[in-house]
Amino acid sequence: MAFVSILIPCRNAVATLRETLESALAQEGVEKEVIVVDDGSTDGSLELARNYEPRGVRVIEGPRINASAARNRALAASRGDYIQYLDADDLLGANKISKQIELLERRPDCVATARWGRFRETVQDVVFANDNQLHDWMPVEWLIAHCSRHQMMHPAAWLVPRSIAQAAGPWNERLTLNDDGEYFARIVAKSRKLKCGSESESFYRTLESGSLSKTRGHKAFDSLWLSTAGTISAMMQLENSARTRGAAADACQRFIYEVFPSVPRLRRLARLRVTALGGSQLKPDFGPRSRRLASLLGWGPVLIAVRLARKGTAI
């Protein structure tokens, strides 16, 4: 029977960690180890995790750096043939891993993805987010979609053979924002194909506040630029063509919109990259009224107004 390592970085997740651990321990049809690396929690998360040690959970007090460092610590301590990353507020369907292993048993050069959805309180409220992705992908095709359309696959949706994780290298501990996007771009680039397990499900908890993905500031934007550049590099190493250059330019243009009006130095670098790649036609993700205003005022003021109004894509 295949042996899988379920790796959980944790910092101050006492409100959700119990449910996450239960979903990991409930995995059917596989031999497993569950490793929690606590990255300096002050809310009782470490003590909660230690309560699960009699059930076989291994708990490590982590480096107190960031989630990427915690994942590297967990990976170094793991022994599984397959690697399952699981954030301390997300959940796995009971047969998520076993169904993905069925896809990979004869294809150790591939990685598996899953159907995944967003929820806030309970999985009964889940809204599945990626049903248009539920098919097998060639790596470069997936990376093009990721760069050009910002196609997302949250960390728990993947299952990675250890050999591919070793080939891709460790998580980049310089990154905080979008560290998973850069890491899994490298994973995909080292794979022969992405195998989609439509019967496998994982669940991504959307938090009201405090989410790292909503962090804004110079350090976060530095990380986002490094992640964007790393993702582009992984794609271009597979194929340097008009379509990959176009997707790379779109990723850089999206970065400009995301960080505006902050970090002018990074925005200049991104504009230079867009130009060198041949340009981008990507527009801000505005609603109809915002698009009309942008045609009169330019996208910059409208983008600021949209954010201030906290109405996403329309004002």
ROMAR-349466 format. One record per residue (C-alpha): residue in three letters; x, y, z. Coordinates in nm, 4 decimals. Layout:
// residues N
res | px | py | pz
ALA | X | Y | Z
...
This chain:
// residues 315
res | px | py | pz
MET | 0.0000 | 0.0000 | 0.0000
ALA | 0.1262 | 0.3475 | -0.0901
PHE | 0.2634 | 0.5580 | 0.1921
VAL | 0.1799 | 0.9299 | 0.1983
SER | 0.3098 | 1.2150 | 0.4117
ILE | 0.0512 | 1.4802 | 0.5011
LEU | 0.2412 | 1.7977 | 0.5896
ILE | 0.0706 | 2.0756 | 0.7847
PRO | 0.2397 | 2.4108 | 0.8562
CYS | 0.0663 | 2.5901 | 1.1406
ARG | 0.0772 | 2.9313 | 1.3005
ASN | -0.2076 | 3.0494 | 1.5249
ALA | -0.4726 | 2.8237 | 1.3726
VAL | -0.6323 | 2.6923 | 1.6898
ALA | -0.9826 | 2.7666 | 1.5594
THR | -0.9446 | 2.5381 | 1.2566
LEU | -0.6585 | 2.2974 | 1.3260
ARG | -0.8678 | 2.0274 | 1.4916
GLU | -1.0940 | 1.9925 | 1.1869
THR | -0.7915 | 1.9893 | 0.9569
LEU | -0.6212 | 1.7134 | 1.1558
GLU | -0.9382 | 1.5059 | 1.1637
SER | -0.9674 | 1.5285 | 0.7858
ALA | -0.6048 | 1.4170 | 0.7497
LEU | -0.6449 | 1.1238 | 0.9872
ALA | -0.9677 | 1.0197 | 0.8149
GLN | -0.7960 | 0.9498 | 0.4807
GLU | -0.9131 | 0.6103 | 0.3571
GLY | -0.7191 | 0.3374 | 0.1816
VAL | -0.3652 | 0.4665 | 0.2386
GLU | -0.0848 | 0.4324 | 0.4878
LYS | -0.0050 | 0.7780 | 0.6127
GLU | 0.1955 | 0.9944 | 0.8445
VAL | 0.0709 | 1.3339 | 0.9561
ILE | 0.3347 | 1.5932 | 1.0431
VAL | 0.2513 | 1.9311 | 1.1957
VAL | 0.5220 | 2.1958 | 1.2046
ASP | 0.4185 | 2.4706 | 1.4426
ASP | 0.5755 | 2.7989 | 1.3325
GLY | 0.5685 | 2.9968 | 1.6557
SER | 0.1984 | 2.9832 | 1.7489
THR | 0.0871 | 3.1802 | 2.0549
ASP | -0.2812 | 3.0809 | 2.0572
GLY | -0.2683 | 2.7202 | 2.1776
SER | -0.2224 | 2.5581 | 1.8362
LEU | 0.0925 | 2.3760 | 1.9481
GLU | -0.0804 | 2.2324 | 2.2518
LEU | -0.3787 | 2.1253 | 2.0417
ALA | -0.1509 | 1.9510 | 1.7922
ARG | 0.0296 | 1.7688 | 2.0735
ASN | -0.3045 | 1.6293 | 2.1901
TYR | -0.3062 | 1.4331 | 1.8633
GLU | 0.0312 | 1.2680 | 1.9201
PRO | -0.1310 | 0.9556 | 2.0757
ARG | -0.3119 | 0.9142 | 1.7416
GLY | 0.0176 | 0.9157 | 1.5525
VAL | 0.0524 | 1.2817 | 1.4584
ARG | 0.4140 | 1.4014 | 1.4695
VAL | 0.4554 | 1.7539 | 1.6004
ILE | 0.7654 | 1.9632 | 1.5355
GLU | 0.8314 | 2.3089 | 1.6708
GLY | 0.9321 | 2.4944 | 1.3604
PRO | 1.1855 | 2.7551 | 1.2577
ARG | 0.9537 | 3.0507 | 1.3280
ILE | 1.0290 | 3.2043 | 0.9896
ASN | 0.7272 | 3.1574 | 0.7628
ALA | 0.5019 | 2.8912 | 0.6138
SER | 0.7522 | 2.8026 | 0.3404
ALA | 1.0209 | 2.7284 | 0.5994
ALA | 0.7719 | 2.5227 | 0.7999
ARG | 0.6836 | 2.3176 | 0.4914
ASN | 1.0517 | 2.2579 | 0.4194
ARG | 1.1004 | 2.1390 | 0.7782
ALA | 0.8054 | 1.9028 | 0.7449
LEU | 0.9252 | 1.7740 | 0.4067
ALA | 1.2732 | 1.7032 | 0.5429
ALA | 1.1216 | 1.5018 | 0.8282
SER | 0.8816 | 1.3044 | 0.6080
ARG | 0.9165 | 0.9516 | 0.4697
GLY | 0.6233 | 0.9115 | 0.2322
ASP | 0.6267 | 0.8044 | -0.1307
TYR | 0.3764 | 1.0854 | -0.1928
ILE | 0.3575 | 1.4359 | -0.0478
GLN | 0.0288 | 1.5978 | 0.0510
TYR | 0.0506 | 1.9599 | 0.1643
LEU | -0.2380 | 2.0769 | 0.3815
ASP | -0.2762 | 2.4223 | 0.5340
ALA | -0.4003 | 2.4295 | 0.8928
ASP | -0.7402 | 2.5692 | 0.7957
ASP | -0.8147 | 2.3542 | 0.4891
LEU | -0.9734 | 2.0096 | 0.4592
LEU | -0.9472 | 1.6910 | 0.2524
GLY | -1.2268 | 1.4691 | 0.1293
ALA | -1.2032 | 1.1230 | 0.2858
ASN | -1.0816 | 0.9460 | -0.0307
LYS | -0.8975 | 1.2414 | -0.1794
ILE | -0.5509 | 1.0897 | -0.1552
SER | -0.6410 | 0.7286 | -0.2362
LYS | -0.8168 | 0.8275 | -0.5587
GLN | -0.5191 | 1.0365 | -0.6662
ILE | -0.2761 | 0.7546 | -0.5905
GLU | -0.4799 | 0.5314 | -0.8209
LEU | -0.4022 | 0.7804 | -1.0979
LEU | -0.0311 | 0.7917 | -1.0197
GLU | 0.0516 | 0.4288 | -0.9379
ARG | 0.1735 | 0.3605 | -1.2905
ARG | 0.2791 | 0.7185 | -1.3634
PRO | 0.5402 | 0.8230 | -1.1066
ASP | 0.6468 | 1.0983 | -1.3466
CYS | 0.3111 | 1.2773 | -1.3098
VAL | 0.1405 | 1.4817 | -1.0399
ALA | -0.2277 | 1.4680 | -0.9489
THR | -0.4760 | 1.7506 | -0.9020
ALA | -0.8264 | 1.7453 | -0.7579
ARG | -1.1619 | 1.9133 | -0.7616
TRP | -1.1601 | 2.1867 | -0.4991
GLY | -1.3982 | 2.4393 | -0.3573
ARG | -1.4132 | 2.7390 | -0.1271
PHE | -1.6028 | 2.7447 | 0.2015
ARG | -1.6240 | 2.9673 | 0.5082
GLU | -1.7712 | 2.7720 | 0.7980
THR | -1.8613 | 2.4182 | 0.6869
VAL | -1.7976 | 2.2117 | 0.3754
GLN | -2.1741 | 2.1917 | 0.3247
ASP | -2.1427 | 2.5517 | 0.2063
VAL | -1.8664 | 2.4754 | -0.0427
VAL | -1.8670 | 2.6360 | -0.3858
PHE | -1.6464 | 2.4404 | -0.6244
ALA | -1.4037 | 2.6663 | -0.8046
ASN | -1.2220 | 2.4724 | -1.0748
ASP | -1.4638 | 2.2444 | -1.2560
ASN | -1.3382 | 2.3874 | -1.5870
GLN | -0.9947 | 2.2428 | -1.5004
LEU | -1.1118 | 1.8853 | -1.4413
HIS | -0.9110 | 1.7172 | -1.7117
ASP | -0.5523 | 1.6087 | -1.7642
TRP | -0.3038 | 1.8803 | -1.8603
MET | 0.0325 | 1.8971 | -2.0254
PRO | 0.2580 | 2.1003 | -1.7920
VAL | 0.3181 | 2.3926 | -2.0276
GLU | -0.0553 | 2.4214 | -2.1021
TRP | -0.1360 | 2.4457 | -1.7324
LEU | 0.1369 | 2.7042 | -1.6729
ILE | 0.0134 | 2.9156 | -1.9636
ALA | -0.3372 | 2.9125 | -1.8143
HIS | -0.1937 | 2.9925 | -1.4711
CYS | 0.0015 | 3.2923 | -1.6023
SER | -0.2470 | 3.4288 | -1.8537
ARG | -0.5736 | 3.3674 | -1.6647
HIS | -0.4425 | 3.3496 | -1.3079
GLN | -0.5699 | 2.9927 | -1.2896
MET | -0.5497 | 2.8858 | -0.9258
MET | -0.4991 | 2.5454 | -0.7651
HIS | -0.4750 | 2.5647 | -0.3878
PRO | -0.1977 | 2.3615 | -0.2182
ALA | -0.4166 | 2.0839 | -0.0785
ALA | -0.5509 | 1.9962 | -0.4239
TRP | -0.2151 | 1.8536 | -0.5338
LEU | -0.0580 | 1.5157 | -0.4635
VAL | 0.3115 | 1.5008 | -0.5493
PRO | 0.5366 | 1.1940 | -0.5828
ARG | 0.8467 | 1.2382 | -0.3718
SER | 1.0745 | 1.2035 | -0.6743
ILE | 0.9121 | 1.5079 | -0.8368
ALA | 0.9299 | 1.7081 | -0.5128
GLN | 1.3004 | 1.6299 | -0.4941
ALA | 1.3538 | 1.7329 | -0.8563
ALA | 1.1671 | 2.0615 | -0.8063
GLY | 1.3638 | 2.1582 | -0.4963
PRO | 1.2489 | 2.3123 | -0.1669
TRP | 1.0024 | 2.5906 | -0.1034
ASN | 1.1561 | 2.9353 | -0.1471
GLU | 1.1776 | 3.0678 | 0.2083
ARG | 1.2175 | 3.4252 | 0.0835
LEU | 0.8547 | 3.4154 | -0.0257
THR | 0.5474 | 3.4871 | 0.1826
LEU | 0.2803 | 3.6009 | -0.0640
ASN | 0.2049 | 3.3466 | -0.3399
ASP | 0.4790 | 3.1103 | -0.2232
ASP | 0.2598 | 2.8194 | -0.3301
GLY | 0.2154 | 2.9548 | -0.6835
GLU | 0.5905 | 2.9624 | -0.7414
TYR | 0.6521 | 2.6254 | -0.5755
PHE | 0.3860 | 2.4368 | -0.7672
ALA | 0.4963 | 2.5989 | -1.0940
ARG | 0.8280 | 2.4209 | -1.0386
ILE | 0.6468 | 2.0995 | -0.9468
VAL | 0.4414 | 2.1174 | -1.2667
ALA | 0.7520 | 2.1913 | -1.4742
LYS | 0.9182 | 1.8721 | -1.3456
SER | 0.6145 | 1.6583 | -1.4303
ARG | 0.5332 | 1.4790 | -1.7520
LYS | 0.1604 | 1.5395 | -1.7127
LEU | -0.1003 | 1.6606 | -1.4628
LYS | -0.3524 | 1.3861 | -1.3900
CYS | -0.6868 | 1.5162 | -1.2712
GLY | -0.8771 | 1.3151 | -1.0116
SER | -1.2311 | 1.4474 | -1.0489
GLU | -1.3462 | 1.2093 | -0.7726
SER | -1.0923 | 1.3621 | -0.5330
GLU | -1.1988 | 1.6728 | -0.3439
SER | -1.0271 | 1.9265 | -0.1224
PHE | -1.1694 | 2.2280 | 0.0526
TYR | -1.0159 | 2.5758 | 0.0767
ARG | -1.1314 | 2.7862 | 0.3699
THR | -1.1876 | 3.1514 | 0.2843
LEU | -1.1235 | 3.3646 | 0.5908
GLU | -1.2974 | 3.6946 | 0.6590
SER | -0.9738 | 3.8702 | 0.7498
GLY | -0.6094 | 3.8075 | 0.8184
SER | -0.5511 | 3.5947 | 0.5096
LEU | -0.1949 | 3.6112 | 0.3851
SER | -0.3234 | 3.6394 | 0.0286
LYS | -0.4908 | 3.9720 | 0.1244
THR | -0.1729 | 4.1189 | 0.2699
ARG | -0.0577 | 4.4434 | 0.1118
GLY | 0.2760 | 4.6114 | 0.1762
HIS | 0.6289 | 4.6323 | 0.0419
LYS | 0.7415 | 4.2969 | 0.1812
ALA | 0.4364 | 4.1201 | 0.0422
PHE | 0.4769 | 4.2860 | -0.2972
ASP | 0.8463 | 4.1945 | -0.3097
SER | 0.7399 | 3.8346 | -0.2540
LEU | 0.4690 | 3.8585 | -0.5186
TRP | 0.7189 | 3.9856 | -0.7771
LEU | 0.9709 | 3.7127 | -0.6965
SER | 0.6936 | 3.4551 | -0.7192
THR | 0.5733 | 3.5932 | -1.0527
ALA | 0.9273 | 3.5911 | -1.1929
GLY | 0.9885 | 3.2376 | -1.0672
THR | 0.6662 | 3.1091 | -1.2182
ILE | 0.7490 | 3.2680 | -1.5531
SER | 1.0963 | 3.1148 | -1.5424
ALA | 0.9549 | 2.7666 | -1.4815
MET | 0.7220 | 2.8033 | -1.7804
MET | 0.9813 | 2.9507 | -2.0160
GLN | 1.2258 | 2.6713 | -1.9412
LEU | 0.9680 | 2.4309 | -2.0817
GLU | 0.8865 | 2.6353 | -2.3899
ASN | 0.9987 | 2.9729 | -2.5242
SER | 0.7361 | 3.0599 | -2.7808
ALA | 0.4945 | 3.3372 | -2.8714
ARG | 0.2228 | 3.1857 | -2.6541
THR | 0.4425 | 3.1459 | -2.3457
ARG | 0.5865 | 3.4948 | -2.3883
GLY | 0.2320 | 3.6300 | -2.4134
ALA | 0.1279 | 3.4465 | -2.0972
ALA | 0.4392 | 3.5736 | -1.9181
ALA | 0.3625 | 3.9310 | -2.0249
ASP | 0.0075 | 3.8939 | -1.8920
ALA | 0.1424 | 3.7736 | -1.5570
CYS | 0.3682 | 4.0786 | -1.5329
GLN | 0.0849 | 4.3123 | -1.6322
ARG | -0.1405 | 4.1567 | -1.3685
PHE | 0.1320 | 4.2216 | -1.1116
ILE | 0.1311 | 4.5906 | -1.2093
TYR | -0.2436 | 4.6130 | -1.1518
GLU | -0.2219 | 4.4204 | -0.8258
VAL | 0.0403 | 4.6407 | -0.6604
PHE | -0.0623 | 4.9811 | -0.8024
PRO | 0.0077 | 5.2501 | -0.6836
SER | 0.2719 | 5.0998 | -0.4515
VAL | 0.6296 | 4.9842 | -0.5207
PRO | 0.7089 | 5.1983 | -0.8280
ARG | 1.0489 | 5.0308 | -0.8635
LEU | 0.8909 | 4.6875 | -0.9033
ARG | 0.6249 | 4.8241 | -1.1357
ARG | 0.9001 | 4.9658 | -1.3583
LEU | 1.0699 | 4.6277 | -1.3667
ALA | 0.7411 | 4.4636 | -1.4565
ARG | 0.6722 | 4.7161 | -1.7356
LEU | 1.0160 | 4.6570 | -1.8810
ARG | 0.9504 | 4.2824 | -1.8742
VAL | 0.6115 | 4.3276 | -2.0432
THR | 0.7744 | 4.5286 | -2.3208
ALA | 1.0584 | 4.2793 | -2.3651
LEU | 0.8068 | 3.9951 | -2.3901
GLY | 0.6135 | 4.1668 | -2.6678
GLY | 0.3398 | 4.3467 | -2.4737
SER | 0.0143 | 4.2517 | -2.3041
GLN | -0.3497 | 4.3259 | -2.3829
LEU | -0.4628 | 4.2335 | -2.0321
LYS | -0.7034 | 4.4867 | -1.8794
PRO | -0.7979 | 4.5358 | -1.5135
ASP | -1.0801 | 4.3091 | -1.4007
PHE | -1.3411 | 4.5849 | -1.3894
GLY | -1.7173 | 4.5706 | -1.4034
PRO | -1.9088 | 4.7555 | -1.6790
ARG | -1.9366 | 5.0875 | -1.4937
SER | -1.5711 | 5.0832 | -1.3934
ARG | -1.4681 | 5.0106 | -1.7516
ARG | -1.6619 | 5.3141 | -1.8719
LEU | -1.4980 | 5.5322 | -1.6081
ALA | -1.1544 | 5.3921 | -1.6935
SER | -1.2038 | 5.4901 | -2.0587
LEU | -1.2464 | 5.8494 | -1.9398
LEU | -1.0114 | 5.8720 | -1.6421
GLY | -0.7578 | 5.5984 | -1.7021
TRP | -0.7393 | 5.2692 | -1.5155
GLY | -0.5224 | 5.3973 | -1.2274
PRO | -0.7712 | 5.6274 | -1.0517
VAL | -1.0548 | 5.3829 | -1.1095
LEU | -0.8550 | 5.0946 | -0.9668
ILE | -0.7840 | 5.2966 | -0.6522
ALA | -1.1517 | 5.3898 | -0.6212
VAL | -1.2585 | 5.0280 | -0.6604
ARG | -1.0273 | 4.9213 | -0.3805
LEU | -1.1375 | 5.2026 | -0.1544
ALA | -1.4989 | 5.1087 | -0.2139
ARG | -1.4129 | 4.7441 | -0.1354
LYS | -1.6448 | 4.6218 | -0.4056
GLY | -1.3997 | 4.4008 | -0.5955
THR | -1.4467 | 4.4553 | -0.9672
ALA | -1.7170 | 4.7208 | -0.9830
ILE | -1.7939 | 5.0616 | -0.8366
